[in-house]
Amino acid sequence: MTQKFVVTGGAGFIGSHIVDALVARGNDVHVIDNYTGGKFEERFNAKAVYHEVDMRLTDEIQKIVRGADVVFHTAAVPRVPYSIEHPVETTDVNITGTVSVLTAAANAKVRRVIYSSSGSAYGNQTILPLGETLPANPVNPYGLQKYVGELFAALWPSIYGIETVSLRYFNVYGPGLDPNGPYALAIGKFLLARKDNTPITIFGDGTVTRDFTHVSDVVRANLLAAESKKVGKGEVINVGAGRNVSIKALADMFGGEIRYGPARIEAHDSLADNRKAKELLGWEPTITLEDGIAELKKEMGIT
């Protein structure tokens, strides 16, 4: 019998890549999404089943996840700046929605939930690289919301008997990212500026560093987390390339004029310690930032 998997937020950037990987394996794949992040036709997979449902509707979610082996919970209202401007909305969706999905999955006797968390839970730290034993220190609502989701996920195995794993992603990029809108990722913005031959805007002085991780590596981490016998008790695991690059150095990879804007409320430096992912999941990053950027530039016809 074909295994059933559910991806919440499966019409989003990361979720749609997970959907494609599961479909390619021949799995029965169901997507739950309310499309608040937009409907992008290129992200839909004709072999998956789509359900337009809000994550906070626990009873509806429970019906869809019944019979599933694993739920990949990628649904969220993303982006740090948006969470600062809309703390009530993002807290409701990102925390209540996560509790709703965990509850629905437990009630439906799903084996395991893989929760998509974020390296922003670390906030500002005095020690790099960022290891999972460091105390969380989020500096914005989004980082706090993701961290609280981890805490809820960690409770579910002992209370409700469902396995959970939380993956802390570090600055995910790759094919299919949306370069438009005021909250688009830096790489998306830089791509668009380069294509339109307009100046690249850096917020702050450009010394902020980030650990950019290719989406295909993130997908592989999810699939490994779904099957690993070494996890399931609410573990928190970094999924990052293990290399940080300044935003100025990133901009230089695209070329062209650079302009500077006001700094944002965010952690200054980020660098993942990914040894735990190797130990528990057998995961290591495979795509360098240079190769990933070259791939995106080629995709957009940028020379």
QUIKA-V949356 format. One record per residue. N is the residue number from 0. RES is the residue in one small letter. NEAR is the number of other ideal C-beta (glycine too) atoms within 10 Angstrom. Layout:
n->N res->RES near->NEAR
n->N res->RES near->NEAR
//
This chain:
n->0 res->m near->5
n->1 res->t near->9
n->2 res->q near->15
n->3 res->k near->20
n->4 res->f near->28
n->5 res->v near->31
n->6 res->v near->30
n->7 res->t near->33
n->8 res->g near->29
n->9 res->g near->30
n->10 res->a near->28
n->11 res->g near->27
n->12 res->f near->23
n->13 res->i near->24
n->14 res->g near->26
n->15 res->s near->25
n->16 res->h near->23
n->17 res->i near->27
n->18 res->v near->30
n->19 res->d near->18
n->20 res->a near->18
n->21 res->l near->29
n->22 res->v near->16
n->23 res->a near->11
n->24 res->r near->12
n->25 res->g near->10
n->26 res->n near->18
n->27 res->d near->18
n->28 res->v near->27
n->29 res->h near->22
n->30 res->v near->29
n->31 res->i near->28
n->32 res->d near->25
n->33 res->n near->18
n->34 res->y near->12
n->35 res->t near->13
n->36 res->g near->20
n->37 res->g near->11
n->38 res->k near->10
n->39 res->f near->14
n->40 res->e near->6
n->41 res->e near->7
n->42 res->r near->21
n->43 res->f near->15
n->44 res->n near->17
n->45 res->a near->5
n->46 res->k near->13
n->47 res->a near->20
n->48 res->v near->14
n->49 res->y near->16
n->50 res->h near->17
n->51 res->e near->11
n->52 res->v near->16
n->53 res->d near->15
n->54 res->m near->24
n->55 res->r near->16
n->56 res->l near->15
n->57 res->t near->17
n->58 res->d near->10
n->59 res->e near->16
n->60 res->i near->27
n->61 res->q near->18
n->62 res->k near->12
n->63 res->i near->20
n->64 res->v near->26
n->65 res->r near->15
n->66 res->g near->14
n->67 res->a near->23
n->68 res->d near->15
n->69 res->v near->26
n->70 res->v near->30
n->71 res->f near->30
n->72 res->h near->28
n->73 res->t near->27
n->74 res->a near->27
n->75 res->a near->28
n->76 res->v near->20
n->77 res->p near->21
n->78 res->r near->19
n->79 res->v near->21
n->80 res->p near->15
n->81 res->y near->17
n->82 res->s near->24
n->83 res->i near->15
n->84 res->e near->13
n->85 res->h near->15
n->86 res->p near->15
n->87 res->v near->8
n->88 res->e near->14
n->89 res->t near->22
n->90 res->t near->18
n->91 res->d near->14
n->92 res->v near->21
n->93 res->n near->23
n->94 res->i near->19
n->95 res->t near->14
n->96 res->g near->26
n->97 res->t near->27
n->98 res->v near->18
n->99 res->s near->22
n->100 res->v near->29
n->101 res->l near->25
n->102 res->t near->18
n->103 res->a near->26
n->104 res->a near->29
n->105 res->a near->19
n->106 res->n near->16
n->107 res->a near->18
n->108 res->k near->12
n->109 res->v near->24
n->110 res->r near->13
n->111 res->r near->21
n->112 res->v near->30
n->113 res->i near->25
n->114 res->y near->28
n->115 res->s near->27
n->116 res->s near->26
n->117 res->s near->25
n->118 res->g near->24
n->119 res->s near->26
n->120 res->a near->25
n->121 res->y near->28
n->122 res->g near->21
n->123 res->n near->12
n->124 res->q near->18
n->125 res->t near->7
n->126 res->i near->10
n->127 res->l near->16
n->128 res->p near->19
n->129 res->l near->25
n->130 res->g near->15
n->131 res->e near->18
n->132 res->t near->8
n->133 res->l near->16
n->134 res->p near->8
n->135 res->a near->19
n->136 res->n near->15
n->137 res->p near->20
n->138 res->v near->16
n->139 res->n near->19
n->140 res->p near->22
n->141 res->y near->26
n->142 res->g near->23
n->143 res->l near->22
n->144 res->q near->27
n->145 res->k near->27
n->146 res->y near->22
n->147 res->v near->19
n->148 res->g near->25
n->149 res->e near->21
n->150 res->l near->13
n->151 res->f near->18
n->152 res->a near->25
n->153 res->a near->17
n->154 res->l near->13
n->155 res->w near->21
n->156 res->p near->19
n->157 res->s near->9
n->158 res->i near->8
n->159 res->y near->13
n->160 res->g near->9
n->161 res->i near->21
n->162 res->e near->19
n->163 res->t near->27
n->164 res->v near->29
n->165 res->s near->27
n->166 res->l near->26
n->167 res->r near->26
n->168 res->y near->24
n->169 res->f near->26
n->170 res->n near->22
n->171 res->v near->24
n->172 res->y near->24
n->173 res->g near->22
n->174 res->p near->15
n->175 res->g near->17
n->176 res->l near->16
n->177 res->d near->16
n->178 res->p near->16
n->179 res->n near->10
n->180 res->g near->13
n->181 res->p near->9
n->182 res->y near->16
n->183 res->a near->16
n->184 res->l near->20
n->185 res->a near->19
n->186 res->i near->24
n->187 res->g near->18
n->188 res->k near->21
n->189 res->f near->26
n->190 res->l near->23
n->191 res->l near->17
n->192 res->a near->20
n->193 res->r near->20
n->194 res->k near->14
n->195 res->d near->9
n->196 res->n near->9
n->197 res->t near->12
n->198 res->p near->13
n->199 res->i near->23
n->200 res->t near->15
n->201 res->i near->22
n->202 res->f near->16
n->203 res->g near->15
n->204 res->d near->11
n->205 res->g near->16
n->206 res->t near->12
n->207 res->v near->21
n->208 res->t near->20
n->209 res->r near->25
n->210 res->d near->27
n->211 res->f near->25
n->212 res->t near->28
n->213 res->h near->23
n->214 res->v near->21
n->215 res->s near->18
n->216 res->d near->22
n->217 res->v near->25
n->218 res->v near->23
n->219 res->r near->20
n->220 res->a near->26
n->221 res->n near->26
n->222 res->l near->19
n->223 res->l near->20
n->224 res->a near->27
n->225 res->a near->24
n->226 res->e near->12
n->227 res->s near->17
n->228 res->k near->6
n->229 res->k near->12
n->230 res->v near->22
n->231 res->g near->17
n->232 res->k near->12
n->233 res->g near->20
n->234 res->e near->22
n->235 res->v near->20
n->236 res->i near->23
n->237 res->n near->27
n->238 res->v near->29
n->239 res->g near->28
n->240 res->a near->24
n->241 res->g near->18
n->242 res->r near->17
n->243 res->n near->22
n->244 res->v near->18
n->245 res->s near->16
n->246 res->i near->20
n->247 res->k near->17
n->248 res->a near->13
n->249 res->l near->23
n->250 res->a near->23
n->251 res->d near->14
n->252 res->m near->16
n->253 res->f near->19
n->254 res->g near->12
n->255 res->g near->14
n->256 res->e near->11
n->257 res->i near->17
n->258 res->r near->10
n->259 res->y near->14
n->260 res->g near->9
n->261 res->p near->6
n->262 res->a near->12
n->263 res->r near->12
n->264 res->i near->10
n->265 res->e near->20
n->266 res->a near->22
n->267 res->h near->13
n->268 res->d near->18
n->269 res->s near->24
n->270 res->l near->23
n->271 res->a near->28
n->272 res->d near->18
n->273 res->n near->28
n->274 res->r near->14
n->275 res->k near->20
n->276 res->a near->25
n->277 res->k near->13
n->278 res->e near->11
n->279 res->l near->17
n->280 res->l near->25
n->281 res->g near->13
n->282 res->w near->24
n->283 res->e near->14
n->284 res->p near->24
n->285 res->t near->11
n->286 res->i near->17
n->287 res->t near->13
n->288 res->l near->23
n->289 res->e near->10
n->290 res->d near->11
n->291 res->g near->22
n->292 res->i near->20
n->293 res->a near->13
n->294 res->e near->15
n->295 res->l near->23
n->296 res->k near->18
n->297 res->k near->10
n->298 res->e near->12
n->299 res->m near->13
n->300 res->g near->7
n->301 res->i near->16
n->302 res->t near->5
//
